[in-house]
């Protein structure tokens, strides 16, 4: 029962009233605790988030700018926040193709990729699977046009090995492709891969007088054919070659001359010239069967030149496009 005491305050003297009063007090205490908790915790949380995420944001912003530069995205790119993964990202990055992003991200993890000083837009013309009789024709065109390129060579055609030396002397880069180019051997085990790599490395050193540390995997790092022989081999090889001091290169523009022999010249010109962005690595082949590649080459050079590109041979420090490893 409630009553008013002499000071005008309500007082309790019955059990029920006292219990209610206690409950009220407990409720008030709980509310107060919650309020203090919120007042202290929210700013603390915000501070922690800020300290942790702001450097990530800055880092991503820098990476985004680099990506934008490499992939030819022009203008300021606003950052966003990906709720699902909690990552900051660049809005325009989102619109780029998955492979392009993979290339750039993978390329960054070596720490030496793309560090070469560069003022102009660059195209790296690359020729795989030579040397052959066509390599001579390719070299003649490159010389006439004053263009530097890269040859990822094999040991399949010893008759033309001297062309590696000529290419080197004329300022082109020689890269390792494979000695045999026989997938069933090269990808039969990691040991077999490195044996094959050593063979082609020794051959290049013997012919040109210099070791080379740049390479391109047969079929590229994204190839699936290797899965037929050894599961997971590319995931391992892509790491191991880096540990051994090699730099591997995929491509970000495919001439599609590997689609068959005598792919029409117009198609090759169109595809090989389709590269966009600041650094383009064009995949071509200089085997005996690739006559139309030789025919298309002057027009491909003309196309890039008219768009303000310069031609460079690859070095260990050049931009290295990287495909997503699938095996
Ligand atoms: Zn090849």
py3Dmol code that shows the C-alpha trace and the ligand (Angstrom):
import py3Dmol

protein = """\
ATOM      1  CA  UNK A   1       0.000   0.000   0.000  1.00  0.00           C
ATOM      2  CA  UNK A   2       1.293   3.436  -0.958  1.00  0.00           C
ATOM      3  CA  UNK A   3       1.210   6.414   1.271  1.00  0.00           C
ATOM      4  CA  UNK A   4       2.671   9.904   1.376  1.00  0.00           C
ATOM      5  CA  UNK A   5       5.171  10.467   4.152  1.00  0.00           C
ATOM      6  CA  UNK A   6       5.826  13.660   6.003  1.00  0.00           C
ATOM      7  CA  UNK A   7       8.214  14.979   3.321  1.00  0.00           C
ATOM      8  CA  UNK A   8       5.628  14.545   0.569  1.00  0.00           C
ATOM      9  CA  UNK A   9       7.401  11.541  -0.918  1.00  0.00           C
ATOM     10  CA  UNK A  10       5.692   8.319  -1.796  1.00  0.00           C
ATOM     11  CA  UNK A  11       6.685   5.459   0.400  1.00  0.00           C
ATOM     12  CA  UNK A  12       6.220   1.749   0.340  1.00  0.00           C
ATOM     13  CA  UNK A  13       5.738  -0.453   3.272  1.00  0.00           C
ATOM     14  CA  UNK A  14       4.058  -3.485   1.777  1.00  0.00           C
ATOM     15  CA  UNK A  15       5.887  -6.450   0.114  1.00  0.00           C
ATOM     16  CA  UNK A  16       4.230  -5.990  -3.320  1.00  0.00           C
ATOM     17  CA  UNK A  17       5.037  -2.298  -3.484  1.00  0.00           C
ATOM     18  CA  UNK A  18       8.646  -2.925  -2.506  1.00  0.00           C
ATOM     19  CA  UNK A  19       9.017  -5.580  -5.200  1.00  0.00           C
ATOM     20  CA  UNK A  20       7.638  -3.155  -7.833  1.00  0.00           C
ATOM     21  CA  UNK A  21       9.980  -0.463  -6.638  1.00  0.00           C
ATOM     22  CA  UNK A  22      12.953  -2.818  -6.916  1.00  0.00           C
ATOM     23  CA  UNK A  23      11.915  -3.802 -10.437  1.00  0.00           C
ATOM     24  CA  UNK A  24      11.625  -0.166 -11.439  1.00  0.00           C
ATOM     25  CA  UNK A  25      15.085   0.524 -10.061  1.00  0.00           C
ATOM     26  CA  UNK A  26      16.534  -2.484 -11.845  1.00  0.00           C
ATOM     27  CA  UNK A  27      14.942  -1.390 -15.132  1.00  0.00           C
ATOM     28  CA  UNK A  28      16.407   2.103 -14.719  1.00  0.00           C
ATOM     29  CA  UNK A  29      19.829   0.661 -13.948  1.00  0.00           C
ATOM     30  CA  UNK A  30      19.660  -1.542 -17.034  1.00  0.00           C
ATOM     31  CA  UNK A  31      18.670   1.413 -19.261  1.00  0.00           C
ATOM     32  CA  UNK A  32      21.468   3.504 -17.821  1.00  0.00           C
ATOM     33  CA  UNK A  33      24.020   0.750 -18.393  1.00  0.00           C
ATOM     34  CA  UNK A  34      22.819   0.345 -21.990  1.00  0.00           C
ATOM     35  CA  UNK A  35      23.044   4.079 -22.572  1.00  0.00           C
ATOM     36  CA  UNK A  36      26.604   4.272 -21.210  1.00  0.00           C
ATOM     37  CA  UNK A  37      27.502   1.212 -23.256  1.00  0.00           C
ATOM     38  CA  UNK A  38      26.149   2.783 -26.457  1.00  0.00           C
ATOM     39  CA  UNK A  39      27.686   6.181 -25.779  1.00  0.00           C
ATOM     40  CA  UNK A  40      31.118   4.612 -25.289  1.00  0.00           C
ATOM     41  CA  UNK A  41      30.954   1.749 -27.757  1.00  0.00           C
ATOM     42  CA  UNK A  42      29.724   3.519 -30.886  1.00  0.00           C
ATOM     43  CA  UNK A  43      32.570   6.052 -31.071  1.00  0.00           C
ATOM     44  CA  UNK A  44      35.063   3.309 -30.132  1.00  0.00           C
ATOM     45  CA  UNK A  45      33.715   1.095 -32.920  1.00  0.00           C
ATOM     46  CA  UNK A  46      33.802   3.899 -35.438  1.00  0.00           C
ATOM     47  CA  UNK A  47      37.388   4.713 -34.439  1.00  0.00           C
ATOM     48  CA  UNK A  48      38.502   1.088 -34.814  1.00  0.00           C
ATOM     49  CA  UNK A  49      36.785   0.778 -38.193  1.00  0.00           C
ATOM     50  CA  UNK A  50      38.301   4.027 -39.366  1.00  0.00           C
ATOM     51  CA  UNK A  51      41.818   3.064 -38.279  1.00  0.00           C
ATOM     52  CA  UNK A  52      41.552  -0.348 -39.872  1.00  0.00           C
ATOM     53  CA  UNK A  53      39.741   0.460 -43.059  1.00  0.00           C
ATOM     54  CA  UNK A  54      41.115   3.851 -43.959  1.00  0.00           C
ATOM     55  CA  UNK A  55      44.594   2.554 -44.864  1.00  0.00           C
ATOM     56  CA  UNK A  56      42.911  -0.253 -46.842  1.00  0.00           C
ATOM     57  CA  UNK A  57      40.795   2.347 -48.575  1.00  0.00           C
ATOM     58  CA  UNK A  58      43.846   4.445 -49.428  1.00  0.00           C
ATOM     59  CA  UNK A  59      45.727   1.381 -50.630  1.00  0.00           C
ATOM     60  CA  UNK A  60      42.810   0.302 -52.785  1.00  0.00           C
ATOM     61  CA  UNK A  61      42.416   3.767 -54.135  1.00  0.00           C
ATOM     62  CA  UNK A  62      46.055   3.750 -55.219  1.00  0.00           C
ATOM     63  CA  UNK A  63      45.682   0.258 -56.668  1.00  0.00           C
ATOM     64  CA  UNK A  64      42.530   1.347 -58.418  1.00  0.00           C
ATOM     65  CA  UNK A  65      44.292   4.238 -60.057  1.00  0.00           C
ATOM     66  CA  UNK A  66      47.015   1.910 -61.197  1.00  0.00           C
ATOM     67  CA  UNK A  67      44.434  -0.485 -62.539  1.00  0.00           C
ATOM     68  CA  UNK A  68      42.655   2.317 -64.262  1.00  0.00           C
ATOM     69  CA  UNK A  69      45.901   3.423 -65.832  1.00  0.00           C
ATOM     70  CA  UNK A  70      46.888   0.014 -66.999  1.00  0.00           C
ATOM     71  CA  UNK A  71      43.528  -0.817 -68.409  1.00  0.00           C
ATOM     72  CA  UNK A  72      42.952   2.519 -70.031  1.00  0.00           C
ATOM     73  CA  UNK A  73      40.146   3.700 -67.770  1.00  0.00           C
ATOM     74  CA  UNK A  74      40.166   7.458 -68.045  1.00  0.00           C
ATOM     75  CA  UNK A  75      39.114   9.998 -65.463  1.00  0.00           C
ATOM     76  CA  UNK A  76      38.562   9.940 -61.746  1.00  0.00           C
ATOM     77  CA  UNK A  77      37.092   6.745 -60.415  1.00  0.00           C
ATOM     78  CA  UNK A  78      34.985   6.925 -57.275  1.00  0.00           C
ATOM     79  CA  UNK A  79      35.395   4.226 -54.645  1.00  0.00           C
ATOM     80  CA  UNK A  80      32.573   2.092 -53.328  1.00  0.00           C
ATOM     81  CA  UNK A  81      32.057  -0.493 -50.647  1.00  0.00           C
ATOM     82  CA  UNK A  82      31.279  -4.121 -51.322  1.00  0.00           C
ATOM     83  CA  UNK A  83      29.000  -5.231 -48.472  1.00  0.00           C
ATOM     84  CA  UNK A  84      29.321  -8.948 -49.150  1.00  0.00           C
ATOM     85  CA  UNK A  85      33.084  -9.127 -48.762  1.00  0.00           C
ATOM     86  CA  UNK A  86      33.632  -5.914 -46.840  1.00  0.00           C
ATOM     87  CA  UNK A  87      36.052  -4.653 -49.458  1.00  0.00           C
ATOM     88  CA  UNK A  88      36.453  -1.220 -50.855  1.00  0.00           C
ATOM     89  CA  UNK A  89      36.505  -1.208 -54.609  1.00  0.00           C
ATOM     90  CA  UNK A  90      36.581   1.152 -57.536  1.00  0.00           C
ATOM     91  CA  UNK A  91      33.267   1.473 -59.270  1.00  0.00           C
ATOM     92  CA  UNK A  92      34.738   1.338 -62.738  1.00  0.00           C
ATOM     93  CA  UNK A  93      36.785  -1.703 -61.816  1.00  0.00           C
ATOM     94  CA  UNK A  94      33.553  -3.506 -61.370  1.00  0.00           C
ATOM     95  CA  UNK A  95      32.718  -3.009 -64.988  1.00  0.00           C
ATOM     96  CA  UNK A  96      36.008  -4.425 -66.211  1.00  0.00           C
ATOM     97  CA  UNK A  97      36.235  -8.001 -67.261  1.00  0.00           C
ATOM     98  CA  UNK A  98      37.097 -10.569 -64.616  1.00  0.00           C
ATOM     99  CA  UNK A  99      40.177 -11.687 -66.543  1.00  0.00           C
ATOM    100  CA  UNK A 100      41.535  -8.156 -66.790  1.00  0.00           C
ATOM    101  CA  UNK A 101      41.215  -7.674 -63.059  1.00  0.00           C
ATOM    102  CA  UNK A 102      42.791 -11.030 -62.379  1.00  0.00           C
ATOM    103  CA  UNK A 103      45.644 -10.082 -64.637  1.00  0.00           C
ATOM    104  CA  UNK A 104      46.273  -6.848 -62.861  1.00  0.00           C
ATOM    105  CA  UNK A 105      45.825  -8.219 -59.363  1.00  0.00           C
ATOM    106  CA  UNK A 106      47.979 -11.237 -60.069  1.00  0.00           C
ATOM    107  CA  UNK A 107      50.505  -9.014 -61.720  1.00  0.00           C
ATOM    108  CA  UNK A 108      50.836  -6.883 -58.629  1.00  0.00           C
ATOM    109  CA  UNK A 109      51.787  -9.663 -56.259  1.00  0.00           C
ATOM    110  CA  UNK A 110      55.249 -10.169 -57.706  1.00  0.00           C
ATOM    111  CA  UNK A 111      56.245  -6.679 -56.696  1.00  0.00           C
ATOM    112  CA  UNK A 112      58.364  -6.249 -59.805  1.00  0.00           C
ATOM    113  CA  UNK A 113      55.668  -6.334 -62.430  1.00  0.00           C
ATOM    114  CA  UNK A 114      55.201  -3.211 -64.421  1.00  0.00           C
ATOM    115  CA  UNK A 115      57.764  -1.187 -62.488  1.00  0.00           C
ATOM    116  CA  UNK A 116      59.546  -0.190 -65.657  1.00  0.00           C
ATOM    117  CA  UNK A 117      59.504   3.575 -66.153  1.00  0.00           C
ATOM    118  CA  UNK A 118      57.030   4.341 -68.873  1.00  0.00           C
ATOM    119  CA  UNK A 119      55.801   7.525 -70.463  1.00  0.00           C
ATOM    120  CA  UNK A 120      53.872   6.271 -73.454  1.00  0.00           C
ATOM    121  CA  UNK A 121      51.271   3.654 -74.258  1.00  0.00           C
ATOM    122  CA  UNK A 122      53.136   0.449 -74.959  1.00  0.00           C
ATOM    123  CA  UNK A 123      52.412  -2.600 -77.043  1.00  0.00           C
ATOM    124  CA  UNK A 124      54.430  -5.765 -76.578  1.00  0.00           C
ATOM    125  CA  UNK A 125      54.207  -7.935 -79.683  1.00  0.00           C
ATOM    126  CA  UNK A 126      54.975 -11.527 -78.726  1.00  0.00           C
ATOM    127  CA  UNK A 127      55.636 -14.502 -80.989  1.00  0.00           C
ATOM    128  CA  UNK A 128      55.397 -18.048 -79.612  1.00  0.00           C
ATOM    129  CA  UNK A 129      56.551 -21.453 -80.854  1.00  0.00           C
ATOM    130  CA  UNK A 130      59.366 -20.338 -83.162  1.00  0.00           C
ATOM    131  CA  UNK A 131      61.930 -20.069 -84.490  1.00  0.00           C
ATOM    132  CA  UNK A 132      60.990 -21.161 -87.994  1.00  0.00           C
ATOM    133  CA  UNK A 133      61.357 -19.978 -91.584  1.00  0.00           C
ATOM    134  CA  UNK A 134      58.662 -17.409 -90.812  1.00  0.00           C
ATOM    135  CA  UNK A 135      60.748 -15.951 -87.959  1.00  0.00           C
ATOM    136  CA  UNK A 136      63.129 -14.596 -90.581  1.00  0.00           C
ATOM    137  CA  UNK A 137      60.254 -12.832 -92.346  1.00  0.00           C
ATOM    138  CA  UNK A 138      58.926 -11.494 -89.029  1.00  0.00           C
ATOM    139  CA  UNK A 139      62.390 -10.160 -88.153  1.00  0.00           C
ATOM    140  CA  UNK A 140      62.667  -8.472 -91.550  1.00  0.00           C
ATOM    141  CA  UNK A 141      59.339  -6.691 -91.049  1.00  0.00           C
ATOM    142  CA  UNK A 142      60.241  -5.650 -87.502  1.00  0.00           C
ATOM    143  CA  UNK A 143      63.572  -4.289 -88.730  1.00  0.00           C
ATOM    144  CA  UNK A 144      61.967  -2.341 -91.565  1.00  0.00           C
ATOM    145  CA  UNK A 145      59.368  -0.876 -89.204  1.00  0.00           C
ATOM    146  CA  UNK A 146      61.917  -0.308 -86.420  1.00  0.00           C
ATOM    147  CA  UNK A 147      59.777  -2.248 -83.966  1.00  0.00           C
ATOM    148  CA  UNK A 148      60.997  -4.302 -80.992  1.00  0.00           C
ATOM    149  CA  UNK A 149      59.218  -7.512 -80.021  1.00  0.00           C
ATOM    150  CA  UNK A 150      59.561 -10.704 -77.964  1.00  0.00           C
ATOM    151  CA  UNK A 151      60.000 -14.315 -79.053  1.00  0.00           C
ATOM    152  CA  UNK A 152      58.973 -17.124 -76.690  1.00  0.00           C
ATOM    153  CA  UNK A 153      60.983 -19.902 -78.248  1.00  0.00           C
ATOM    154  CA  UNK A 154      60.997 -23.692 -78.399  1.00  0.00           C
ATOM    155  CA  UNK A 155      63.680 -26.216 -79.244  1.00  0.00           C
ATOM    156  CA  UNK A 156      61.602 -27.863 -81.942  1.00  0.00           C
ATOM    157  CA  UNK A 157      63.286 -26.456 -85.016  1.00  0.00           C
ATOM    158  CA  UNK A 158      67.085 -26.540 -84.553  1.00  0.00           C
ATOM    159  CA  UNK A 159      67.628 -25.536 -88.170  1.00  0.00           C
ATOM    160  CA  UNK A 160      66.464 -22.027 -87.282  1.00  0.00           C
ATOM    161  CA  UNK A 161      68.085 -21.645 -83.871  1.00  0.00           C
ATOM    162  CA  UNK A 162      70.457 -19.008 -85.257  1.00  0.00           C
ATOM    163  CA  UNK A 163      67.427 -16.704 -85.603  1.00  0.00           C
ATOM    164  CA  UNK A 164      67.280 -16.448 -81.818  1.00  0.00           C
ATOM    165  CA  UNK A 165      70.714 -14.881 -81.985  1.00  0.00           C
ATOM    166  CA  UNK A 166      69.693 -12.543 -84.778  1.00  0.00           C
ATOM    167  CA  UNK A 167      66.574 -11.509 -82.845  1.00  0.00           C
ATOM    168  CA  UNK A 168      68.633 -10.801 -79.743  1.00  0.00           C
ATOM    169  CA  UNK A 169      71.207  -8.790 -81.703  1.00  0.00           C
ATOM    170  CA  UNK A 170      68.467  -6.714 -83.290  1.00  0.00           C
ATOM    171  CA  UNK A 171      67.143  -5.669 -79.888  1.00  0.00           C
ATOM    172  CA  UNK A 172      64.293  -8.134 -79.418  1.00  0.00           C
ATOM    173  CA  UNK A 173      63.748 -10.143 -76.265  1.00  0.00           C
ATOM    174  CA  UNK A 174      64.038 -13.907 -76.117  1.00  0.00           C
ATOM    175  CA  UNK A 175      61.746 -15.640 -73.667  1.00  0.00           C
ATOM    176  CA  UNK A 176      61.473 -19.298 -72.693  1.00  0.00           C
ATOM    177  CA  UNK A 177      58.399 -21.156 -73.914  1.00  0.00           C
ATOM    178  CA  UNK A 178      59.225 -24.866 -73.833  1.00  0.00           C
ATOM    179  CA  UNK A 179      61.820 -27.192 -75.306  1.00  0.00           C
ATOM    180  CA  UNK A 180      59.403 -29.827 -76.676  1.00  0.00           C
ATOM    181  CA  UNK A 181      55.970 -28.141 -76.562  1.00  0.00           C
ATOM    182  CA  UNK A 182      54.615 -31.628 -75.921  1.00  0.00           C
ATOM    183  CA  UNK A 183      51.911 -31.116 -73.292  1.00  0.00           C
ATOM    184  CA  UNK A 184      51.891 -34.784 -72.317  1.00  0.00           C
ATOM    185  CA  UNK A 185      55.568 -34.531 -71.388  1.00  0.00           C
ATOM    186  CA  UNK A 186      55.851 -30.945 -70.142  1.00  0.00           C
ATOM    187  CA  UNK A 187      52.889 -31.218 -67.792  1.00  0.00           C
ATOM    188  CA  UNK A 188      53.387 -34.865 -66.786  1.00  0.00           C
ATOM    189  CA  UNK A 189      54.922 -33.663 -63.494  1.00  0.00           C
ATOM    190  CA  UNK A 190      56.469 -30.551 -61.957  1.00  0.00           C
ATOM    191  CA  UNK A 191      59.869 -32.133 -62.319  1.00  0.00           C
ATOM    192  CA  UNK A 192      59.239 -32.764 -66.016  1.00  0.00           C
ATOM    193  CA  UNK A 193      58.206 -29.141 -66.470  1.00  0.00           C
ATOM    194  CA  UNK A 194      61.406 -27.845 -64.880  1.00  0.00           C
ATOM    195  CA  UNK A 195      63.533 -30.313 -66.861  1.00  0.00           C
ATOM    196  CA  UNK A 196      61.979 -29.022 -70.060  1.00  0.00           C
ATOM    197  CA  UNK A 197      62.429 -25.411 -68.924  1.00  0.00           C
ATOM    198  CA  UNK A 198      66.080 -26.063 -68.145  1.00  0.00           C
ATOM    199  CA  UNK A 199      66.582 -27.544 -71.612  1.00  0.00           C
ATOM    200  CA  UNK A 200      65.169 -24.526 -73.404  1.00  0.00           C
ATOM    201  CA  UNK A 201      67.019 -22.198 -71.035  1.00  0.00           C
ATOM    202  CA  UNK A 202      70.323 -23.932 -71.806  1.00  0.00           C
ATOM    203  CA  UNK A 203      69.618 -23.788 -75.531  1.00  0.00           C
ATOM    204  CA  UNK A 204      68.852 -20.053 -75.446  1.00  0.00           C
ATOM    205  CA  UNK A 205      71.982 -19.394 -73.415  1.00  0.00           C
ATOM    206  CA  UNK A 206      74.079 -21.452 -75.822  1.00  0.00           C
ATOM    207  CA  UNK A 207      72.706 -19.731 -78.931  1.00  0.00           C
ATOM    208  CA  UNK A 208      72.438 -16.139 -77.724  1.00  0.00           C
ATOM    209  CA  UNK A 209      75.183 -16.147 -75.087  1.00  0.00           C
ATOM    210  CA  UNK A 210      72.766 -14.884 -72.431  1.00  0.00           C
ATOM    211  CA  UNK A 211      70.353 -16.365 -69.905  1.00  0.00           C
ATOM    212  CA  UNK A 212      66.769 -15.153 -69.970  1.00  0.00           C
ATOM    213  CA  UNK A 213      64.388 -15.063 -67.027  1.00  0.00           C
ATOM    214  CA  UNK A 214      61.157 -14.338 -68.837  1.00  0.00           C
ATOM    215  CA  UNK A 215      58.835 -17.148 -69.824  1.00  0.00           C
ATOM    216  CA  UNK A 216      55.433 -18.059 -71.131  1.00  0.00           C
ATOM    217  CA  UNK A 217      53.821 -21.345 -70.170  1.00  0.00           C
ATOM    218  CA  UNK A 218      52.757 -23.603 -73.050  1.00  0.00           C
ATOM    219  CA  UNK A 219      49.046 -22.836 -73.370  1.00  0.00           C
ATOM    220  CA  UNK A 220      49.379 -19.899 -70.945  1.00  0.00           C
ATOM    221  CA  UNK A 221      48.956 -20.095 -67.167  1.00  0.00           C
ATOM    222  CA  UNK A 222      45.190 -20.543 -67.603  1.00  0.00           C
ATOM    223  CA  UNK A 223      45.498 -23.694 -69.725  1.00  0.00           C
ATOM    224  CA  UNK A 224      43.244 -26.629 -68.900  1.00  0.00           C
ATOM    225  CA  UNK A 225      45.085 -29.195 -70.981  1.00  0.00           C
ATOM    226  CA  UNK A 226      47.620 -29.658 -68.153  1.00  0.00           C
ATOM    227  CA  UNK A 227      44.792 -30.993 -65.936  1.00  0.00           C
ATOM    228  CA  UNK A 228      44.691 -34.024 -68.200  1.00  0.00           C
ATOM    229  CA  UNK A 229      48.200 -34.932 -67.066  1.00  0.00           C
ATOM    230  CA  UNK A 230      48.616 -33.495 -63.546  1.00  0.00           C
ATOM    231  CA  UNK A 231      45.867 -32.022 -61.387  1.00  0.00           C
ATOM    232  CA  UNK A 232      46.738 -28.643 -59.876  1.00  0.00           C
ATOM    233  CA  UNK A 233      50.079 -28.362 -61.672  1.00  0.00           C
ATOM    234  CA  UNK A 234      49.566 -24.782 -62.904  1.00  0.00           C
ATOM    235  CA  UNK A 235      48.711 -23.513 -59.406  1.00  0.00           C
ATOM    236  CA  UNK A 236      52.012 -24.860 -58.225  1.00  0.00           C
ATOM    237  CA  UNK A 237      54.143 -23.949 -61.259  1.00  0.00           C
ATOM    238  CA  UNK A 238      52.999 -20.327 -61.341  1.00  0.00           C
ATOM    239  CA  UNK A 239      54.325 -19.953 -57.793  1.00  0.00           C
ATOM    240  CA  UNK A 240      57.460 -22.019 -58.237  1.00  0.00           C
ATOM    241  CA  UNK A 241      58.727 -20.236 -61.352  1.00  0.00           C
ATOM    242  CA  UNK A 242      58.539 -16.959 -59.438  1.00  0.00           C
ATOM    243  CA  UNK A 243      60.456 -18.485 -56.542  1.00  0.00           C
ATOM    244  CA  UNK A 244      63.127 -19.531 -59.018  1.00  0.00           C
ATOM    245  CA  UNK A 245      63.449 -15.957 -60.243  1.00  0.00           C
ATOM    246  CA  UNK A 246      61.475 -16.195 -63.479  1.00  0.00           C
ATOM    247  CA  UNK A 247      58.799 -13.777 -64.579  1.00  0.00           C
ATOM    248  CA  UNK A 248      55.934 -15.273 -66.550  1.00  0.00           C
ATOM    249  CA  UNK A 249      53.762 -13.510 -69.078  1.00  0.00           C
ATOM    250  CA  UNK A 250      50.310 -14.320 -70.376  1.00  0.00           C
ATOM    251  CA  UNK A 251      48.660 -11.916 -72.824  1.00  0.00           C
ATOM    252  CA  UNK A 252      45.774  -9.455 -72.849  1.00  0.00           C
ATOM    253  CA  UNK A 253      45.214  -9.422 -76.599  1.00  0.00           C
ATOM    254  CA  UNK A 254      44.922 -12.554 -78.722  1.00  0.00           C
ATOM    255  CA  UNK A 255      45.570 -12.379 -82.465  1.00  0.00           C
ATOM    256  CA  UNK A 256      43.702 -15.736 -82.630  1.00  0.00           C
ATOM    257  CA  UNK A 257      46.274 -17.110 -85.049  1.00  0.00           C
ATOM    258  CA  UNK A 258      46.342 -20.282 -82.934  1.00  0.00           C
ATOM    259  CA  UNK A 259      42.748 -21.003 -83.920  1.00  0.00           C
ATOM    260  CA  UNK A 260      44.009 -22.706 -87.082  1.00  0.00           C
ATOM    261  CA  UNK A 261      46.429 -22.304 -89.940  1.00  0.00           C
ATOM    262  CA  UNK A 262      45.832 -19.553 -92.458  1.00  0.00           C
ATOM    263  CA  UNK A 263      43.358 -17.610 -90.379  1.00  0.00           C
ATOM    264  CA  UNK A 264      42.353 -14.783 -92.770  1.00  0.00           C
ATOM    265  CA  UNK A 265      44.656 -11.749 -92.634  1.00  0.00           C
ATOM    266  CA  UNK A 266      41.763  -9.311 -92.033  1.00  0.00           C
ATOM    267  CA  UNK A 267      40.638 -11.299 -89.013  1.00  0.00           C
ATOM    268  CA  UNK A 268      44.147 -11.399 -87.560  1.00  0.00           C
ATOM    269  CA  UNK A 269      44.602  -7.662 -88.087  1.00  0.00           C
ATOM    270  CA  UNK A 270      41.261  -6.959 -86.431  1.00  0.00           C
ATOM    271  CA  UNK A 271      41.897  -9.199 -83.420  1.00  0.00           C
ATOM    272  CA  UNK A 272      45.571  -8.394 -82.910  1.00  0.00           C
ATOM    273  CA  UNK A 273      44.789  -4.669 -83.105  1.00  0.00           C
ATOM    274  CA  UNK A 274      41.862  -4.852 -80.688  1.00  0.00           C
ATOM    275  CA  UNK A 275      43.997  -4.193 -77.589  1.00  0.00           C
ATOM    276  CA  UNK A 276      42.883  -1.272 -75.429  1.00  0.00           C
ATOM    277  CA  UNK A 277      44.548   0.343 -72.464  1.00  0.00           C
ATOM    278  CA  UNK A 278      48.025   1.560 -71.745  1.00  0.00           C
ATOM    279  CA  UNK A 279      49.920  -1.721 -71.929  1.00  0.00           C
ATOM    280  CA  UNK A 280      49.050  -4.391 -74.414  1.00  0.00           C
ATOM    281  CA  UNK A 281      50.631  -7.794 -74.770  1.00  0.00           C
ATOM    282  CA  UNK A 282      49.644  -9.349 -78.108  1.00  0.00           C
ATOM    283  CA  UNK A 283      49.816 -13.113 -78.591  1.00  0.00           C
ATOM    284  CA  UNK A 284      51.003 -14.276 -82.028  1.00  0.00           C
ATOM    285  CA  UNK A 285      52.874 -17.283 -83.394  1.00  0.00           C
ATOM    286  CA  UNK A 286      55.859 -17.517 -85.727  1.00  0.00           C
ATOM    287  CA  UNK A 287      55.768 -21.149 -86.790  1.00  0.00           C
ATOM    288  CA  UNK A 288      56.076 -22.362 -90.381  1.00  0.00           C
ATOM    289  CA  UNK A 289      52.310 -22.668 -90.713  1.00  0.00           C
ATOM    290  CA  UNK A 290      51.535 -19.087 -89.725  1.00  0.00           C
ATOM    291  CA  UNK A 291      51.969 -17.345 -93.066  1.00  0.00           C
ATOM    292  CA  UNK A 292      48.964 -15.106 -92.552  1.00  0.00           C
ATOM    293  CA  UNK A 293      50.415 -13.826 -89.268  1.00  0.00           C
ATOM    294  CA  UNK A 294      53.438 -12.603 -91.224  1.00  0.00           C
ATOM    295  CA  UNK A 295      51.127 -11.006 -93.785  1.00  0.00           C
ATOM    296  CA  UNK A 296      49.036  -9.319 -91.116  1.00  0.00           C
ATOM    297  CA  UNK A 297      51.973  -7.961 -89.113  1.00  0.00           C
ATOM    298  CA  UNK A 298      52.605  -4.687 -91.016  1.00  0.00           C
ATOM    299  CA  UNK A 299      48.946  -3.688 -90.646  1.00  0.00           C
ATOM    300  CA  UNK A 300      48.921  -4.589 -86.949  1.00  0.00           C
ATOM    301  CA  UNK A 301      51.976  -2.371 -86.420  1.00  0.00           C
ATOM    302  CA  UNK A 302      50.352   0.419 -88.412  1.00  0.00           C
ATOM    303  CA  UNK A 303      47.183   0.236 -86.345  1.00  0.00           C
ATOM    304  CA  UNK A 304      48.948   0.595 -82.982  1.00  0.00           C
ATOM    305  CA  UNK A 305      51.327   3.239 -84.292  1.00  0.00           C
ATOM    306  CA  UNK A 306      48.435   5.360 -85.552  1.00  0.00           C
ATOM    307  CA  UNK A 307      46.948   5.215 -82.041  1.00  0.00           C
ATOM    308  CA  UNK A 308      50.132   6.521 -80.450  1.00  0.00           C
ATOM    309  CA  UNK A 309      51.594   3.283 -79.104  1.00  0.00           C
ATOM    310  CA  UNK A 310      55.302   2.537 -78.924  1.00  0.00           C
ATOM    311  CA  UNK A 311      56.645  -0.985 -79.353  1.00  0.00           C
ATOM    312  CA  UNK A 312      58.879  -2.549 -76.746  1.00  0.00           C
ATOM    313  CA  UNK A 313      60.546  -5.871 -76.074  1.00  0.00           C
ATOM    314  CA  UNK A 314      59.589  -7.447 -72.751  1.00  0.00           C
ATOM    315  CA  UNK A 315      61.900  -7.272 -69.766  1.00  0.00           C
ATOM    316  CA  UNK A 316      61.501  -8.814 -66.313  1.00  0.00           C
ATOM    317  CA  UNK A 317      60.069  -5.481 -65.214  1.00  0.00           C
ATOM    318  CA  UNK A 318      57.471  -5.096 -67.945  1.00  0.00           C
ATOM    319  CA  UNK A 319      53.762  -5.243 -67.285  1.00  0.00           C
ATOM    320  CA  UNK A 320      52.853  -8.920 -67.055  1.00  0.00           C
ATOM    321  CA  UNK A 321      49.269  -9.778 -67.866  1.00  0.00           C
ATOM    322  CA  UNK A 322      48.161 -12.777 -65.888  1.00  0.00           C
ATOM    323  CA  UNK A 323      45.269 -15.088 -66.566  1.00  0.00           C
ATOM    324  CA  UNK A 324      43.239 -16.823 -63.904  1.00  0.00           C
ATOM    325  CA  UNK A 325      44.865 -20.164 -63.136  1.00  0.00           C
ATOM    326  CA  UNK A 326      42.332 -22.921 -63.774  1.00  0.00           C
ATOM    327  CA  UNK A 327      44.304 -26.006 -62.820  1.00  0.00           C
TER     328      UNK A 327
END
"""
ligand_1 = """\
1
ZN
Zn 53.031 -22.422 -77.673
"""
view = py3Dmol.view(width=600, height=400)
view.addModel(protein, "pdb")
view.setStyle({"model": 0}, {"cartoon": {"style": "trace"}})
view.addModel(ligand_1, "xyz")
view.setStyle({"model": 1}, {"stick": {}})
view.zoomTo()
view.show()
